Amino acid sequence: MTRVAILGATGYTALELIKILLRHPDAELTALTSRQEGNPPVATIHPSLSSRLDLALENLTPAQVTARADCVFSCLPHGVSATWVPALLEGGARVVDFSADYRLDDPRTYAEWYALDHPDPDRMSEVVYGLPELFRERIVDAPLVANPGCYPTAAILALAPLLQAEMIDPKDVVIDSKSGVSGAGRSPKLMTHYPECNESISAYNVGRHRHTPEIELILSHAAGKDVQVIFTPHLVPMDRGILTTTYTRPVKETTEDALFECLDNFYANHPFVRVVEHLPATKDSVGTNFCDVTVRLVRGRVVTISCIDNLIKGAAGAAVQNFNLMYGYPETTALD
């Protein structure tokens, strides 16, 4: 049995993580943290947990957390999580970090895109990126895993096999993504206010979304060369789900069958990527840890379409997948 703590347990992602861990036979939730006063029961913040989890939200120190937990899931904000991680590791815990603090390997790039000086810059280049489909072997022994962003997960899983096989041009990658409103988090914002987002689809952060350098870094690792992307995210009026469409150019003559074969071979031993012939929809993967991927060859362009649940495969489900690998449990435990 592995004792588990969750830092910043009041958000949507933390709720999904709690629900998954409650059905995990080898995980015991022992601590939930929040800065809320009075140590309220978690069910007062997440009513769906009533009669399912009898834990309070506490304002704990890192030492108090590591005294209770073997593994810590950090759902703290960017810039805050990295102030906790060194003490958690020194206290003997292993950490899965949901923030962007360790997804990049260069503190200058982090400062450019997040407008923050990194609190733990020397560790950045050593941290394993928590996408099992690309880094499964390294995750197994990692003391700290950087859980991927939701947009990057959908884009990387669609493109990495084709880039690794040198089937598409790494300098001409266009990514169009559409996400449900839960991707913006639980804190109130004007763009997610009901009258603003209902019955409306809008692009945002065009050319400057913070997930851009993360996507480029991991795809460059897969390709073995520099990858450049144009990434445009959109907000759509639904609770959850991401649909990502990518457009690239083949580097040599190819066929749709060859593109499917590349995806099929790459994901043959990865339980949570489904290569499908039909055009996937977000409803197909919502509530699951699956990423559905398909591909088309259209007028000389390679078009991929991928769908995930942004709160599960894009966050909490991926974290538990990483947790399973780190502690030697079957990768699909609590996720099928």
N, C-alpha and C positions, 0 to 999 in steps of 0.2 A: 504494500500500500504506500502510495506517495502522497505526502501532505502538501497541500496547495494553498497559496495565498493569491489574492487578486488586489492589485493596487488601483484605486480609482474605479470603484465598482458600481457607479451610479449610471453609467451610460448604456446605450443600446448594445454595443459590442460586449460589454461586461455581462449584460443579461443573457445574451446568447451563449457566452462562454460558461456561465453558471449552469444554464440548462443542459448543456452538453456534458459538463463534468458531473452533474447529478446522476447521469446514467452510466458513468464510467466506473467499471467494477474495481479499478485499482487506484482511483483518485479520491482523496478525502479533503474537502474544503475546510480549512481551519482558520482562515482570517480574510476579512474583507475590509479594505480601507477607504476612507473618505474624510474630507475636512469638515463635514457637517457636524454641528454641535449636538451633544446629547446622546451619541451612540444609538441612533435609531435602528430598529430591526430592518433588515434589508427588504422585507416584504412591504414596508411602508413606502419605499421608493419604487420597488418592482412588485406590484400586487399579485402578479401571476406566480410569485414564489410563495404565497401564503400556504401554510401547511406542508411546504416542500423543503424549506431550509430555515433552520432556527439559528441564524447568525446575525449579529449586529454589525453595523458599519462603525469602524473605530479609526481614530486618528493616531496611528502607530508610528514608531520610529523604525528605521531599517533593522536595528538590532532586535526589536520586539517581533518584527515580521520573520526574520530568519530563525528565531528561537522556536517558531511555530511551524515553519514551512520548509520543505525540501526544494520546491519549485515555486517561483514567483512569476505570475503573469502581470506585466505592468501595462495598465491602460491609462497611464498618466499622459499629459499633453507633451507635445514636442518641447524640448528645452528643459522640461522638468524631469522626465524619466531618466535622463543621463546624469542627473544629480543624485539619484538613488542607486543606480546600477553598481557603481564601485563598492559601496558599502554592502549591498546585497551579495555580491560575489565574494567579498572578503569574509562575510558571515557564513559562507559555505553553501549558499543557495545557487541553483541554476535559474536562469532568467529567460523568459520569452517576452520580448519588448514589442508592444503594439505601436509605439510611436515611430516617427521617422528618424530618431536620433542616431541609429546605427545602420540605416539602410545604405547610406553613402559612405565612401571610403576616404573622402578628402574634406577636412574641416573648412577649407576655403569655398568649396562648392556648397557645402551646407550653409555657410554664412551668407553666400550669395542668394540662395533660394529661400532660406528660412529667416533671414535678417536677424540671426542670432549667432553669437560666438559659442561654439560647441563646448559644453562643460567637461567633456571627457575625450579630447581630440586624439590622444595617443592610442586609444583602443579601437578607433573606427576601422582601420584597415585590417584588423584581426577578426572582426565579427562575421559569423556565418549568416548569409542571407537565407531566410527560412522558407524557401520554395522547394519542397521535397523533390519535385519533378526534375530539378536541376542540381540540387545540392544534398541529396539524401544521405550520402556517405559521410559528409562533413557534419551534418546536423547531429548524427548519432553521439558524437563525443563532445559537442560544443557546450561550453559553460554558459554562453550567451547567444541567443538566436534573435535576429532582427526579423520580426514578422512582416511580410510584404504588405504594401499598400493594395487596396482593392482594385483600383484602375490598373496598376502595373500587373497584377496577377492575370487579369483577363487578357491583356495585350501580350504579355511575355509568353504565356502558354500557347497562344495562337502562332506566334512568330518564331520562337526560339528553334523549333525543329527545322524550319525552312532555312533559317539563317545558318544554323550549324551545318546543314547539308549543302550550303552554298548554292541554293536554288533561287534566292531573291537578292536584289541589290540592297546592301546595308546603308547606302547613302540616300535612298529614296523610299522612306517609310512614312506613310500617312495613317494616323490612328484617330478614329472617330468613336467616342464613347458616350454612352447615355446611362445615367445612374438615377436610382430612386432617391428620395429625399433623406432617408436615414443615413446615407453616406456623408451627410454634412454634420452628423452628430446630434446630440440631444439639446445642446445649448441653443437658446433662441437666436435667430438671425433674420435679418430682413428678407433675404432671398428665399428662406424656407418658411416664412410666414404664410399661412394658408391663402389669403387673398392674392399674394404675390406669385405663388408657384402653382396653385390649382388651375387646371385648364390652360396650361401654358408650358411650352418647352423653350428653354433658353440655353445658349452657350455661355460659358464664363471662363475667366482666366485664360483666354486664347493666347497661346505662345508663351505663357508664363506660369502654367500650373506646376506646383511643386513636385508632382510625380514625374515630370519630364526627365530630370537627370537620373532618377531611379530606373526608369524604363531603359534609358540609353545605356546606363552602366551595366545592367544585367544582360541586356541583349548583346552588348559588345563582348561580354564574357562568353556568351553562347556562340557568337560568330567568330571569336578569335580576332576580331578587328573592330575598328571604330564604327558604331552605328549611330545614325542621326535620324531623329524622328520629328514630325510635326504632330503634336498631340492636342486635340480639341475635345474637352469634356462638355457634356450637356446635362442639365437637370431636367428630369421628367416627372410628371405628377403621379408618382406611385411610391409606395412605402419602401420597397427594396428591390434589388436586382440591378445588374449591369449587363448591357449589351454593347459589345465592342466590334466595330468593323474596321479592318485594316486594308490598305491598298499599297501594293508593292509591284515592282517590275521583276520578272524573271531574268536571270543573268544569261540564260541560254534557252533554247527551245525546249518546251516541256509539255506535259499533258495533265489534265485534271486527275487522271488515275495515278500518275507519278506523284503528284502532290499529296493525294490521300494516302498513298503507300508510305510516304515520308512520315506523315503524322501517325499513322497506324504503328509503324515500326518503333517510333520514338516513345510512344505511350503504351506499348504492349504490356509493360510490367508496372504501370502506374495506375492504381485503382480508382483515382478520382478524376481522371480526364477521360471523357467519352467522345471519341471521334465519331461524328454522326453524318449521315448523308443528307438528311433533311436540314432545312434552315431552322436553327434552334431559336427558341423564344425564352424570355426571362422566366416565365411561369414553369418551364421545364426543370429549372435548377433551383428555384426559390425553395428554401427550407432544407436544402441538401448541401453537401460538401463537394458536389460535382462541378466541373467546368465542362460544358459542352462546346465542341469546336467543329466547324466545317470549313470547307474551302471551295472556291470556284475559280475558274479561269475565264476572264471576261475581257474580250478585245485586247488581248496582250497583257492584261494586268492580273495579278494574283490577288484575289479578294478572300479574306478570312472573316468569319463571324464566330464570336465566342460569347458565352453567357455564364455568369456566376451569380450567386447570392452574395452581395457585398458584405453582409454581416457574418456569413459562414465561411465559404471558401475564400472570401476576400478579407477575413479577419479571424473570428473565433474558431471556426472549423479548422483553418490552416494552423492555428496555434495549437490545437489539440493534436492534429496530425504531427506537428513538430514534437510536442510533448511525448507522444507515443514512441517516436523514433529515439528520443533522448533517453527514455527510461526502459527501452527494450520491450514495450508492449506491441502487439500487432498494430500495424499502421492504421487499420480501419476501426479500431476499438472506439465505441461510442459514436461513430460517425456513419455507419451504414444504415 
